[in-house]
């Protein structure tokens, strides 16, 4: 029997190592409008999507990332009606957002139309609600340009930045200019969450984001989730708001909101939500360093 082809993830080349995933089948490989794409099937992780040599999503564990990026800000806010997603071309976070019946409108801004078309063709089993729910507004645009547009300021209760790592077209989504624009898009009491990498390997992602946020938000912080695909331990999600009460929402309140939302989750629980903000010491030290 011929050995399966191995697909290499090159994200950590500068740290001196690569990861390889056995590809039982190459589903698609080619060039998008702005990024190279490869979709393949792996025995353990299911369908895996890589952009420019970095794993973006797998069907085996995407629920962890998607649930923690969506339910944490929406349930902590408590009355979110309009949600903005920057990036998220696989549409899996949007699928989680749409589970909240109180959300009246969800805008997703994706820079690469090829990624969106690709997701519709190859991930429809998981993201079908995105393409069928009337509450979705899909925008093909640069997220930086979208948040800079005054027409979008003050419109959203929750902003979810589902970006790639700070390389290529995703680099601007870690800039002060982007965060300043995103803050303007939030309504009073709104909350923004971002993906900030695995701090054991990528501490500068978290340091850079929180270092900018400390002058923009009253309560910049981070929370964690353990996602097998993203090796190196905990992954951090940035959390930013001007309402200092949000991070302190009691467990009882989160539990009530969770029950009322009638969510079916595989990772998120109100207890996990609260615990996610109890950071391991080395991550807490990074946060303290960034916030100075």
C-alpha positions in Angstrom: 0.0 0.0 0.0 1.4 3.4 -0.9 2.0 5.8 2.0 -0.3 8.8 2.1 1.1 12.1 1.0 2.1 14.4 3.9 1.2 18.1 3.9 3.5 20.3 5.8 2.5 23.2 8.0 5.2 25.9 7.7 3.9 28.4 10.2 6.7 27.7 12.7 9.6 27.5 10.3 11.4 30.4 12.0 11.2 28.5 15.3 12.9 25.5 13.7 10.1 22.9 13.3 7.3 21.9 11.0 4.3 19.7 11.4 3.2 17.2 8.8 -0.3 15.8 8.3 -1.0 12.6 6.3 -3.3 13.4 3.5 -5.5 10.5 2.8 -7.0 12.5 -0.1 -6.3 15.9 -1.6 -9.7 17.4 -2.1 -8.5 20.7 -3.5 -5.2 22.5 -4.1 -4.8 25.9 -5.8 -4.5 29.6 -5.5 -7.3 31.8 -4.2 -7.6 35.5 -5.0 -5.0 36.3 -2.3 -3.9 33.1 -0.7 -2.9 29.6 -1.6 -5.3 26.9 -0.5 -5.1 23.2 0.2 -8.0 21.1 1.5 -7.3 17.5 2.3 -8.6 14.6 4.4 -6.8 13.4 7.4 -7.7 10.2 9.3 -7.9 11.9 12.7 -8.7 15.6 12.0 -11.1 15.0 9.1 -11.1 17.7 6.4 -8.3 20.2 7.0 -7.9 23.6 5.3 -4.6 25.3 5.1 -4.0 28.8 3.8 -0.4 29.8 2.9 1.0 26.8 4.8 -1.0 27.5 8.1 -3.8 25.3 9.3 -7.0 27.2 9.5 -9.7 24.7 10.4 -10.4 21.0 10.7 -13.8 19.4 10.9 -12.8 17.4 13.9 -12.1 20.2 16.3 -13.5 23.4 14.8 -16.3 23.4 17.3 -13.9 24.4 20.1 -12.6 27.5 18.4 -16.0 28.4 16.9 -17.9 28.1 20.1 -15.4 30.0 22.2 -15.1 32.8 19.7 -18.8 33.3 19.4 -20.6 32.3 22.6 -18.3 34.0 25.0 -18.8 37.5 23.7 -22.5 37.1 22.9 -23.5 35.5 26.2 -21.3 37.9 28.2 -23.0 40.8 26.4 -26.4 39.4 27.1 -28.4 41.4 24.6 -26.4 41.4 21.4 -28.5 42.1 18.3 -25.9 43.0 15.7 -22.7 41.0 15.2 -19.7 41.8 12.9 -17.3 39.0 11.9 -14.1 40.1 10.2 -12.6 37.1 8.3 -14.1 33.8 9.1 -14.3 32.7 5.5 -15.1 29.1 6.4 -18.4 30.5 7.9 -18.2 28.2 10.9 -18.2 31.0 13.5 -21.2 32.6 11.7 -22.9 29.3 12.0 -22.5 29.5 15.8 -23.5 33.1 16.0 -26.8 32.3 14.2 -27.7 29.9 16.9 -28.6 32.9 19.0 -32.1 33.9 18.1 -31.6 37.3 19.7 -29.1 38.2 17.0 -31.0 40.1 14.4 -28.2 40.8 11.9 -24.8 39.2 11.3 -22.3 40.9 8.9 -19.4 38.9 7.7 -16.5 40.7 6.0 -14.2 38.4 4.1 -11.4 39.8 1.9 -11.0 36.7 -0.4 -14.1 35.7 -2.3 -12.4 32.5 -3.4 -12.3 31.4 0.2 -16.1 32.0 0.6 -16.9 30.2 -2.6 -14.6 27.4 -1.5 -16.4 27.0 1.8 -19.8 26.9 0.2 -18.6 24.0 -2.0 -16.6 22.0 0.5 -18.0 22.8 4.0 -21.7 23.1 3.4 -22.4 20.1 5.6 -21.2 22.3 8.6 -21.9 25.9 7.5 -25.2 25.6 5.7 -27.0 28.1 8.0 -24.7 30.9 6.8 -25.9 30.5 3.2 -29.6 30.1 4.1 -30.2 32.5 7.0 -31.7 35.8 6.1 -30.0 37.5 9.0 -26.6 37.2 7.2 -25.0 40.0 5.2 -22.0 38.8 3.4 -19.5 41.5 2.3 -16.4 40.9 0.2 -14.0 43.6 1.3 -10.9 44.4 3.3 -11.8 44.3 7.0 -9.5 47.4 7.5 -11.5 49.4 5.0 -14.8 48.2 6.4 -14.1 49.3 10.0 -12.6 52.6 8.7 -15.9 53.5 7.0 -17.9 56.0 9.2 -21.1 54.4 7.9 -20.3 51.3 10.0 -19.4 53.1 13.2 -21.6 52.5 16.3 -23.5 49.7 14.6 -22.4 46.5 16.4 -22.8 45.0 19.8 -20.2 42.3 19.2 -17.2 42.1 16.9 -15.4 38.8 16.2 -12.1 39.0 14.4 -11.4 35.6 13.0 -8.2 36.4 11.3 -5.3 34.4 10.0 -1.9 34.9 11.8 -0.3 38.3 11.2 1.1 37.5 7.8 -0.1 38.3 4.3 -3.5 39.9 4.0 -4.2 39.2 7.7 -1.3 41.3 9.1 -3.3 44.6 9.0 -5.9 43.0 11.3 -3.3 43.3 14.2 -2.6 46.9 13.6 -3.5 50.0 15.7 -5.3 51.5 12.8 -7.6 48.4 12.5 -8.3 48.3 16.2 -9.1 52.0 16.3 -11.6 51.5 13.5 -13.1 48.4 15.1 -13.6 50.2 18.4 -15.5 52.9 16.6 -17.8 50.2 15.1 -18.9 49.1 18.6 -21.9 50.4 20.3 -21.7 51.5 23.9 -21.1 48.4 26.1 -20.0 46.3 23.1 -17.3 43.7 23.2 -14.7 42.6 20.7 -12.8 39.2 20.6 -9.9 38.2 18.5 -7.7 35.2 17.8 -4.3 35.8 19.3 -2.3 32.7 18.6 -0.6 30.1 20.9 1.4 32.2 23.3 3.9 29.5 24.0 5.1 29.9 20.4 3.6 33.2 19.4 3.8 35.6 22.4 4.2 38.6 20.3 0.6 38.3 18.9 -0.9 38.7 22.3 1.6 41.3 23.5 1.1 43.3 20.4 -2.7 43.3 20.5 -3.0 44.0 24.2 -0.3 46.7 24.0 -2.5 48.6 21.6 -5.7 47.9 23.4 -4.5 49.3 26.7 -5.0 52.8 25.3 -8.3 52.0 23.5 -10.4 50.0 25.9 -11.3 50.2 29.6 -11.0 46.4 30.0 -8.5 44.7 27.6 -7.8 41.1 28.6 -7.6 37.5 27.2 -9.1 34.1 27.7 -7.9 30.6 26.6 -9.1 27.4 24.9 -7.3 24.1 24.2 -7.6 23.3 20.5 -5.7 20.2 19.4 -5.0 21.5 15.9 -3.1 24.5 17.2 -0.2 22.9 18.8 1.7 24.4 21.7 -0.9 24.4 24.5 -3.5 27.0 25.1 -4.7 29.3 22.4 -5.6 32.8 23.4 -8.5 34.9 22.4 -8.3 38.7 23.0 -11.2 40.3 24.9 -11.8 44.0 24.8 -14.7 46.2 26.1 -15.3 49.5 27.8 -17.8 47.8 30.2 -15.7 46.4 33.0 -18.7 44.6 34.4 -18.9 42.2 31.4 -15.9 40.0 32.4 -17.3 39.7 35.9 -20.8 38.5 34.8 -21.7 35.9 37.4 -21.8 32.2 36.5 -25.5 32.1 37.5 -26.3 34.8 34.9 -24.3 33.0 32.2 -26.0 29.8 33.0 -29.5 31.4 32.7 -28.6 33.0 29.4 -27.1 29.8 28.1 -30.3 27.9 29.0 -32.6 30.5 27.5 -30.6 30.4 24.3 -31.1 26.6 24.1 -27.6 26.2 22.7 -26.3 22.7 21.8 -22.5 22.9 22.4 -19.7 20.4 22.5 -17.1 22.5 24.3 -18.6 25.7 25.7 -20.4 25.6 29.0 -20.9 28.6 31.4 -18.4 27.0 33.7 -15.8 26.7 31.0 -16.5 30.3 30.1 -15.7 31.5 33.5 -12.6 29.3 33.8 -11.3 30.4 30.5 -10.4 33.8 32.0 -8.3 32.1 34.7 -5.0 32.3 32.8 -2.0 30.1 33.4 0.8 32.1 35.1 3.0 32.5 32.0 0.1 33.8 29.9 -1.1 36.1 32.8 2.5 37.4 32.9 2.3 38.3 29.2 -0.9 40.1 29.7 0.5 42.0 32.6 3.6 42.9 30.6 1.4 44.1 27.7 -0.9 46.2 29.8 2.1 47.7 31.7 
